[in-house]
Amino acid sequence: MRAVVQNEFGGPEVLTLIEDAPVPDPIPTEVQVRVSHVGVNPVDGKTRGGASVAKLMGPFPITVGWDIAGEVSALGAGVNRFAVGDRVFGMPRFPYPAKGYAEYVTSPSRHLVRIPDSLDSATAASIPLPATTAYQIVHEAADVRSGQTVLVLGAGGTVGTYVVQMAKKLGATVIGHATGGKLKRLEVLGIDRVIDYASEEFDDPNLGGGPVSDVDVVIDLIGGQFALRAVPLTKWDGIVVGVPSGQQQGLDAAAAQAGVRWTNVIVEPDHVALDYVATLIENGEFHVPAPATAPLEDVVEVHRQMDDGRLPKTVLTLIP
């Protein structure tokens, strides 16, 4: 089968498309999936370069990629959730390797769900990691409830747009922090207030429209010092949830002094989360934009654009 492999960590040029990779066979409780599309996420590039979950990838050669969409092509013993030919999507095994940049992958059956009939496979491949991350933040780590105020830092990104929609569906008031064309996208999603960080900041006491204060939940999708800066805006016994690594610096002491809880989220495969999102999509209650697509042969250029910060949400196509 075709697969993208690398024999060392480094820049996009370490990625090589080969034609003779072995086809994996499913063990009991697993399915084999013929992959039509695979989503490209920042973790792919970080891992390719030797950071993020690189230490979990095993010996070289390795293959990155987690967000897959395709058809079940074989069943391991004991699997009764799917039949051969079912269209499925998911993010198998994360943070361990799924080897998603390949024509066939194997996955624990409970790391996948059926693709809604109304959803094309390319769009399905753009969903699992960001949507599952958002679900585990909003529904579990933060436990967002109706009537709460939620501040989302980095709301205009892929994870952020899922977070906004989920929090709004739960009845929260949502304040988003973004800029450029992402502001309009958030308004379309029904966000209650947007802060354009090109001209003002969320922690400015003289913020136009009034200062942000006394929020129940802060969701930091940026990292750095943003979570720390949001602590004074959070009400007593509120919570700050962070996704990127590194946001803990100074946060523990500041949160304790302010009586604010904080936690990190590292996403895990979760068929409950994906079934939730799939149902909302099928019912027309959830907006997922179509991603850009590129053939698997263009993987080096796609990663180059991702490293340069120029890549829109993109999936690689294995079966047109």
TIKOLTI-386613 format. One line per 4 residues: number of its first residue (from 1); their letters; for each residue x, y, z of C-alpha. Coordinates in steps of 0.5 Angstrom, whole numbers, plus 500, padded with zeros to 3 digits. Each point is the difference from the previous one (the first is absolute). Layout:
<pts>
NUM	A	X Y Z  ...
</pts>
This chain:
<pts>
1	MRAV	500 500 500  502 507 499  502 504 507  504 506 502
5	VQNE	506 498 504  506 503 504  506 498 502  502 505 504
9	FGGP	497 507 504  501 506 496  497 505 495  494 498 495
13	EVLT	506 497 495  501 494 505  493 498 497  500 494 495
17	LIED	494 497 496  502 493 499  496 495 496  501 493 503
21	APVP	499 501 508  497 494 503  492 500 501  498 499 507
25	DPIP	495 494 502  495 502 506  501 496 506  494 498 505
29	TEVQ	496 506 501  503 504 495  498 502 493  504 501 493
33	VRVS	498 506 497  501 502 492  502 508 501  497 504 495
37	HVGV	502 507 504  504 502 506  500 506 504  506 504 501
41	NPVD	501 503 507  505 504 503  502 494 504  502 497 494
45	GKTR	506 505 498  502 501 507  501 492 501  503 500 493
49	GGAS	505 505 503  502 496 506  495 503 505  493 499 503
53	VAKL	499 493 500  506 498 496  503 496 506  494 495 499
57	MGPF	501 499 493  504 494 501  506 498 495  501 503 493
61	PITV	498 500 495  493 503 503  494 503 497  496 506 503
65	GWDI	493 501 499  494 499 504  493 503 498  498 494 495
69	AGEV	494 499 495  498 494 496  497 494 499  500 494 505
73	SALG	504 494 496  501 495 505  498 498 507  504 497 505
77	AGVN	497 495 505  494 502 505  499 506 496  492 501 499
81	RFAV	500 508 500  501 500 492  499 496 494  505 500 494
85	GDRV	498 506 496  498 505 505  503 507 499  503 502 507
89	FGMP	504 505 503  505 501 506  506 502 503  503 493 502
93	RFPY	505 499 506  502 507 501  505 502 503  503 493 497
97	PAKG	501 499 493  494 499 495  504 500 494  495 504 497
101	YAEY	504 503 494  499 493 496  495 496 496  498 495 505
105	VTSP	500 501 508  497 496 506  497 502 505  496 498 507
109	SRHL	493 500 498  498 505 505  504 505 498  496 501 494
113	VRIP	493 502 498  496 500 494  500 506 495  493 503 500
117	DSLD	497 499 493  500 507 499  507 501 501  505 499 494
121	SATA	507 496 502  504 506 499  497 505 505  499 494 505
125	ASIP	508 499 500  500 507 503  496 499 506  502 495 505
129	LPAT	506 503 504  498 507 500  492 498 502  502 495 505
133	TAYQ	505 505 503  494 505 500  495 495 503  505 497 506
137	IVHE	502 508 502  492 502 500  497 494 502  505 497 505
141	AADV	505 504 502  497 507 501  493 497 500  496 506 497
145	RSGQ	493 501 502  494 504 498  501 508 503  508 500 500
149	TVLV	504 504 497  506 497 496  506 504 497  503 496 494
153	LGAG	507 503 499  502 498 493  493 499 498  501 501 492
157	GTVG	504 493 500  497 494 498  500 497 507  497 507 502
161	TYVV	494 500 495  498 493 503  501 503 507  495 506 499
165	QMAK	495 495 496  500 495 506  500 506 506  494 503 496
169	KLGA	496 494 499  501 499 508  497 507 501  506 504 502
173	TVIG	502 507 498  506 500 496  505 505 499  506 498 495
177	HATG	507 503 498  502 500 493  501 505 494  499 501 493
181	GKLK	495 496 496  500 495 506  495 505 503  495 500 495
185	RLEV	500 492 501  499 501 507  494 504 499  497 495 495
189	LGID	501 495 506  496 504 505  505 503 504  498 505 505
193	RVID	506 504 500  506 501 496  507 503 502  504 502 494
197	YASE	507 499 503  503 504 494  498 506 503  498 499 508
201	EFDD	501 494 505  496 496 504  503 502 507  500 508 498
205	PNLG	496 503 506  498 506 494  498 495 495  494 502 496
209	GGPV	494 497 501  502 500 508  505 496 503  500 492 500
213	SDVD	499 498 508  497 495 504  500 494 495  498 493 502
217	VVID	505 496 495  506 502 496  502 496 495  507 501 497
221	LIGG	502 498 493  506 504 499  505 499 506  506 504 502
225	QFAL	497 505 506  493 500 497  497 496 506  504 503 505
229	RAVP	497 507 498  493 498 500  500 497 507  499 507 503
233	LTKW	493 500 495  498 494 503  495 499 506  501 497 506
237	DGIV	500 492 499  500 501 493  504 496 495  506 501 495
241	VGVP	501 495 495  506 500 496  502 495 494  507 502 497
245	SGQQ	506 498 505  504 506 503  494 504 503  501 497 507
249	QGLD	506 505 502  498 504 506  492 498 499  500 495 506
253	AAAA	502 506 505  496 505 496  494 495 500  500 498 507
257	QAGV	501 507 503  494 502 496  495 494 502  500 498 493
261	RWTN	501 493 497  504 498 494  501 494 496  503 497 494
265	VIVE	497 496 494  504 495 496  495 497 495  498 493 500
269	PDHV	497 495 495  492 501 502  495 497 496  495 503 504
273	ALDY	502 507 498  500 498 493  493 497 500  498 507 503
277	VATL	503 504 495  497 495 494  493 501 503  500 507 500
281	IENG	503 500 493  495 495 498  494 505 503  503 506 497
285	EFHV	502 503 507  507 501 499  504 503 495  507 497 497
289	PAPA	503 504 494  503 496 494  507 499 501  505 502 494
293	TAPL	503 493 497  507 498 497  502 493 497  504 496 505
297	EDVV	506 501 495  500 508 502  501 498 508  507 503 500
301	EVHR	497 507 497  494 499 505  505 500 506  504 505 497
305	QMDD	494 505 500  498 498 507  507 501 503  499 507 497
309	GRLP	493 501 503  497 501 493  496 493 500  493 501 500
313	KTVL	496 494 503  502 494 495  499 493 499  505 495 496
317	TLIP	496 496 494  502 493 499  494 498 496  497 506 496
</pts>
